[in-house]
Amino acid sequence: MRSSDGSSMDESAWAQSIANESKNQVCTGIQSAIDMVQSPQNFESALLSALKHPNFRGLRRIATKRDPVTGGYSGIEENPTVLELPNVRQNFATLNKHKMSYEVWYRLKPESSRATTAGFLSVVKNNPDVTFIVDHFLEPQGAYRDDAGMWNDCKHVMAEYSKFPNVYAKLSGLMPGLGGGFHLRQDHQKPSAVELAEGRFGEMVGYALDVFGPNKCMFGSNFPVDRISASLGDLVACYWLVGKSKGLSESGLREVFSGSCRRAYKLDGK
């Protein structure tokens, strides 16, 4: 459900109604989508409408073109220069003014990741009051096979983002693009928590914990998307195993599974 301005405000209203009915036990924080390529005036108008929902916290992804079949908006992997558009830069400044959050997700690819990363790092630097959350380790394509050195690229990019105090990492995204092939297995052959923790995915979780620290890393289930690759229980246990292997205490694990998320999304109040 999207409004004519490319936003997901109808969905936000629906999510807010669920939060109200559950007395904030569900949908405590709401991330929406607003077309950031539109004029700054229209963008701020849409943002102010979103802010009428008490649990609204920010945005996820930049819309660059609309899919006529699904009605959805694609990301910026195909056109990283969109980050240089004056409207986009001004609209990020508006997010900064309102101290909102923004979730960064683009697929790391050999042909476009460097330009996209450089653009986003500039945006992050210029908007210190926006809380940026880097999702899914940026889904480095072929990282299990290390296609074109994508695992090393991923480590470099995550390290660059971690230098900024307003950037968090969301530990999530066991997706087919990583190249692990888990989605091709039968249900009874899905990876165990130990297999995940001892493989490339565990390395990804561990590296994020190393460079960001538990105070800026948060667990994300990415369900139901990740259901095709592993069970939720094994994913949760994988993060716990990696955390323990990194020497995290009970309080450190609590940060990963709760504290960091509550701070990043201001779930205890704006």
URTASUL-V171704 format. One record per residue. N is the residue number from 1. RES is the residue in one small letter. PSI is psi in radians with two decimals (999 if undefined). OMEGA is omega in degrees with one decimal (* if undefined). D_FIRST is the distance of its C-alpha to the first C-alpha in whole Angstrom. Layout:
((N,RES,PSI,OMEGA,D_FIRST) (N,RES,PSI,OMEGA,D_FIRST))
This chain:
((1,m,2.01,-178.4,0) (2,r,2.58,177.3,4) (3,s,2.98,-177.0,7) (4,s,-0.36,179.9,10) (5,d,0.14,178.8,12) (6,g,0.20,-178.8,10) (7,s,2.94,176.6,9) (8,s,0.71,-174.9,6) (9,m,-0.56,176.8,8) (10,d,-0.71,177.4,6) (11,e,-0.64,178.7,6) (12,s,-0.72,178.1,9) (13,a,-0.72,177.9,10) (14,w,-0.78,179.0,10) (15,a,-0.67,178.7,12) (16,q,-0.65,178.7,14) (17,s,-0.64,177.2,15) (18,i,-0.74,177.7,16) (19,a,-0.75,-179.3,18) (20,n,-0.77,-178.8,20) (21,e,-0.57,-178.1,20) (22,s,0.06,-176.2,22) (23,k,0.79,176.6,24) (24,n,0.49,171.5,22) (25,q,-0.33,179.6,23) (26,v,2.58,178.3,20) (27,c,0.77,-179.8,17) (28,t,-0.61,176.3,20) (29,g,2.36,-175.6,19) (30,i,2.17,173.1,15) (31,q,2.29,-177.0,14) (32,s,-3.08,176.2,11) (33,a,2.26,173.1,11) (34,i,2.38,-179.6,12) (35,d,1.95,-177.3,14) (36,m,0.03,176.9,18) (37,v,-0.27,-178.4,19) (38,q,3.03,-176.2,19) (39,s,2.58,179.2,22) (40,p,-0.61,179.7,23) (41,q,-0.82,179.9,22) (42,n,-0.64,179.7,19) (43,f,-0.83,-178.0,18) (44,e,-0.59,176.4,20) (45,s,-0.77,178.3,18) (46,a,-0.67,-180.0,15) (47,l,-0.74,179.0,17) (48,l,-0.59,175.4,19) (49,s,-0.71,179.1,16) (50,a,-0.64,-178.0,14) (51,l,-0.17,174.6,18) (52,k,-0.34,176.4,18) (53,h,2.05,-173.8,16) (54,p,-0.51,-175.7,20) (55,n,0.04,178.3,18) (56,f,2.28,-177.0,17) (57,r,-0.37,-179.1,19) (58,g,-2.78,-170.8,18) (59,l,2.88,178.8,16) (60,r,2.04,174.1,16) (61,r,2.70,176.5,17) (62,i,2.35,175.3,17) (63,a,2.27,178.3,15) (64,t,-0.50,176.3,18) (65,k,2.61,-175.9,17) (66,r,2.37,176.0,14) (67,d,2.04,-175.9,14) (68,p,-0.32,-179.1,14) (69,v,-0.90,-176.3,13) (70,t,-0.36,-175.7,11) (71,g,-0.02,-178.7,9) (72,g,3.00,-179.1,9) (73,y,2.38,-179.2,12) (74,s,2.93,178.5,16) (75,g,-2.77,-171.3,18) (76,i,0.08,-176.8,21) (77,e,-0.64,-175.8,24) (78,e,-0.30,-175.3,24) (79,n,1.28,-177.0,25) (80,p,-0.31,-179.5,26) (81,t,-0.19,178.3,28) (82,v,-0.46,-180.0,25) (83,l,-0.29,179.6,26) (84,e,-0.10,-178.7,29) (85,l,2.36,-179.7,27) (86,p,-0.70,179.6,28) (87,n,-0.76,-178.6,24) (88,v,-0.78,179.2,23) (89,r,-0.75,179.4,26) (90,q,-0.63,-179.3,26) (91,n,-0.56,171.9,22) (92,f,-0.66,177.4,24) (93,a,-0.60,176.6,27) (94,t,-0.71,174.1,24) (95,l,-0.68,179.7,23) (96,n,-0.74,179.9,26) (97,k,-0.66,-178.0,27) (98,h,0.05,177.4,25) (99,k,0.89,-178.3,26) (100,m,3.04,173.5,22) (101,s,2.74,177.6,22) (102,y,2.23,-179.0,20) (103,e,2.12,-178.7,20) (104,v,2.08,174.0,22) (105,w,2.02,170.1,21) (106,y,2.61,-177.5,23) (107,r,2.15,176.4,25) (108,l,2.07,179.8,28) (109,k,2.59,-179.5,30) (110,p,-0.61,-171.8,34) (111,e,-0.26,-174.4,33) (112,s,-0.18,-170.5,30) (113,s,-0.63,-177.2,30) (114,r,-0.77,-179.9,33) (115,a,-0.73,-179.7,32) (116,t,-0.76,180.0,28) (117,t,-0.79,179.4,30) (118,a,-0.71,178.8,32) (119,g,-0.78,-179.5,30) (120,f,-0.65,178.7,28) (121,l,-0.62,175.9,31) (122,s,-0.74,178.2,32) (123,v,-0.77,179.4,29) (124,v,-0.80,-178.7,29) (125,k,-0.66,-175.3,33) (126,n,-0.11,-176.3,32) (127,n,1.22,-173.4,29) (128,p,-0.29,179.9,31) (129,d,0.02,169.9,29) (130,v,2.33,173.3,26) (131,t,1.99,-179.9,26) (132,f,2.37,176.8,25) (133,i,2.03,179.8,24) (134,v,2.05,-173.8,25) (135,d,2.54,165.6,23) (136,h,0.46,-176.4,24) (137,f,0.32,-175.4,28) (138,l,0.37,172.4,26) (139,e,1.07,-179.3,26) (140,p,2.04,-173.0,30) (141,q,2.15,178.9,30) (142,g,0.37,-176.1,33) (143,a,-0.55,179.3,34) (144,y,-0.62,178.5,35) (145,r,-0.16,-175.3,38) (146,d,0.75,177.0,38) (147,d,2.22,175.9,37) (148,a,0.55,177.8,38) (149,g,0.51,-174.2,39) (150,m,-0.48,178.2,35) (151,w,-0.73,176.6,36) (152,n,-0.68,176.1,38) (153,d,-0.75,-179.8,36) (154,c,-0.81,-179.7,33) (155,k,-0.75,179.8,36) (156,h,-0.79,-177.7,37) (157,v,-0.78,179.5,34) (158,m,-0.68,178.5,33) (159,a,-0.68,178.7,36) (160,e,-0.79,179.0,36) (161,y,-0.62,-174.9,32) (162,s,-0.26,-178.4,34) (163,k,-0.28,-176.2,37) (164,f,2.28,-177.9,34) (165,p,-0.32,-177.8,34) (166,n,0.29,179.3,31) (167,v,2.25,176.2,29) (168,y,2.84,176.1,29) (169,a,2.27,174.2,28) (170,k,2.07,-179.0,26) (171,l,1.74,-175.7,28) (172,s,2.95,169.6,25) (173,g,1.06,174.2,24) (174,l,1.25,-170.1,27) (175,m,2.76,-177.0,25) (176,p,-0.55,-177.7,27) (177,g,-0.37,178.7,27) (178,l,-0.41,177.0,30) (179,g,0.20,-179.9,32) (180,g,-0.38,177.7,33) (181,g,0.23,-177.3,32) (182,f,-0.51,-178.5,32) (183,h,-0.26,-179.8,29) (184,l,-0.17,-178.9,31) (185,r,2.70,171.6,33) (186,q,2.77,-176.3,34) (187,d,-0.73,-176.6,32) (188,h,-0.08,178.9,36) (189,q,0.17,178.9,36) (190,k,2.66,-175.0,34) (191,p,2.54,174.7,35) (192,s,2.95,176.8,37) (193,a,-0.67,-179.3,36) (194,v,-0.76,179.0,39) (195,e,-0.73,179.4,39) (196,l,-0.78,-176.6,36) (197,a,-0.55,-177.5,37) (198,e,-0.07,-179.5,40) (199,g,-2.87,-176.6,39) (200,r,-0.65,-179.7,37) (201,f,-0.72,175.3,34) (202,g,-0.66,175.7,36) (203,e,-0.70,-179.5,37) (204,m,-0.79,178.1,34) (205,v,-0.82,-177.9,33) (206,g,-0.70,-179.4,37) (207,y,-0.72,177.8,37) (208,a,-0.72,177.4,34) (209,l,-0.65,179.6,36) (210,d,-0.83,-171.3,39) (211,v,-0.57,179.4,38) (212,f,-0.59,-173.0,35) (213,g,2.69,-177.3,37) (214,p,-0.40,-179.4,35) (215,n,-0.19,177.6,35) (216,k,0.38,174.3,32) (217,c,2.40,179.9,31) (218,m,2.47,175.2,28) (219,f,2.42,171.2,27) (220,g,2.29,-175.6,24) (221,s,-0.58,-172.7,23) (222,n,0.57,175.6,21) (223,f,2.53,12.5,20) (224,p,0.05,-175.4,19) (225,v,-0.81,-175.1,19) (226,d,-0.02,179.6,23) (227,r,-0.49,-178.7,24) (228,i,-0.24,-175.9,25) (229,s,-0.55,-177.0,28) (230,a,2.86,175.9,29) (231,s,2.71,179.3,29) (232,l,-0.70,179.9,27) (233,g,-0.74,-180.0,31) (234,d,-0.59,176.9,33) (235,l,-0.82,179.3,30) (236,v,-0.79,-179.7,31) (237,a,-0.60,177.3,34) (238,c,-0.84,179.8,34) (239,y,-0.70,179.7,33) (240,w,-0.76,179.9,36) (241,l,-0.76,179.9,39) (242,v,-0.73,178.1,38) (243,g,-0.77,178.9,38) (244,k,-0.68,179.7,41) (245,s,-0.42,177.9,43) (246,k,0.08,177.0,42) (247,g,0.32,-180.0,44) (248,l,2.39,176.2,41) (249,s,3.13,177.1,43) (250,e,-0.69,179.0,41) (251,s,-0.61,177.0,40) (252,g,-0.75,176.9,38) (253,l,-0.63,178.0,36) (254,r,-0.62,175.9,35) (255,e,-0.80,-178.2,34) (256,v,-0.70,-175.0,32) (257,f,-0.09,-179.0,30) (258,s,-1.02,-169.1,30) (259,g,-0.83,-178.3,31) (260,s,-0.73,179.2,30) (261,c,-0.77,-178.0,26) (262,r,-0.66,177.9,27) (263,r,-0.83,-175.5,29) (264,a,-0.71,-177.6,26) (265,y,0.10,178.8,23) (266,k,0.85,-176.0,26) (267,l,-0.26,177.6,25) (268,d,0.29,179.2,28) (269,g,2.53,-177.5,27) (270,k,999,*,27))
